[in-house]
Amino acid sequence: MKYGYECQECSGGTVKDVTKKNYETVVSGQKFIVPAARIGVCDTCSAVNYHGDELRRWRNLFESRRNKRKIEA
């Protein structure tokens, strides 16, 4: 991911690449847990940033799990 830039919220920190396990979010209006989410977190103010590629990965993961449940039903 392309983190390492100056935080847009506080202008004093640096956005670092952090991996969060079992990260709770919402995809297509439904609660979803991402097993290992890569997010950007400011080392000063803790503002959270999301990279577009990572958000697409979450949506693809959500869709594949949803389709798997439809097949099993």
C-alpha positions in Angstrom: 0.0 0.0 0.0 1.1 3.6 -0.5 1.2 4.9 3.0 4.0 7.0 4.6 2.6 10.4 3.7 1.8 13.3 5.9 -1.6 13.1 7.8 -4.3 15.3 6.2 -6.1 15.5 9.5 -3.4 16.9 11.8 -0.6 17.8 9.4 1.9 16.7 12.0 1.9 12.9 11.8 2.8 10.3 9.3 0.2 7.7 8.1 1.7 4.3 8.7 0.7 0.9 7.2 -1.0 -1.2 10.0 -2.5 -4.6 9.7 -5.6 -5.2 11.9 -6.9 -8.7 12.6 -10.6 -9.3 12.5 -11.3 -5.7 11.5 -15.0 -4.8 11.7 -16.4 -2.7 8.8 -19.5 -2.4 6.7 -19.6 -3.6 3.1 -22.8 -3.1 0.9 -24.7 -2.0 4.1 -23.8 -5.2 6.0 -21.5 -5.7 8.9 -18.4 -7.6 7.8 -15.2 -8.8 9.5 -12.0 -8.6 7.5 -9.6 -11.3 8.7 -6.5 -9.1 8.1 -7.2 -5.5 7.0 -4.4 -3.2 5.9 -5.2 0.4 6.9 -3.3 3.6 7.3 -3.2 5.1 10.8 -1.6 8.4 11.7 1.1 8.0 14.3 0.1 11.3 15.9 -3.7 11.7 15.9 -4.7 8.1 15.0 -6.8 9.2 12.0 -7.6 6.2 9.8 -7.1 6.1 6.0 -8.1 3.4 3.5 -6.4 2.7 0.2 -8.7 2.0 -2.7 -7.0 -1.3 -3.5 -7.7 -2.5 0.0 -11.3 -1.5 -0.1 -11.8 -3.4 -3.4 -10.1 -6.4 -1.8 -12.7 -6.3 1.1 -15.6 -6.0 -1.4 -14.3 -9.0 -3.3 -13.8 -11.0 -0.1 -17.4 -10.1 1.0 -18.9 -11.0 -2.4 -17.0 -14.4 -2.5 -18.2 -15.3 1.0 -21.8 -14.2 0.1 -21.8 -16.3 -3.1 -20.4 -19.3 -1.2 -23.3 -19.0 1.3 -25.8 -18.9 -1.6 -24.3 -22.1 -3.1 -24.4 -23.9 0.3 -28.0 -22.9 0.9 
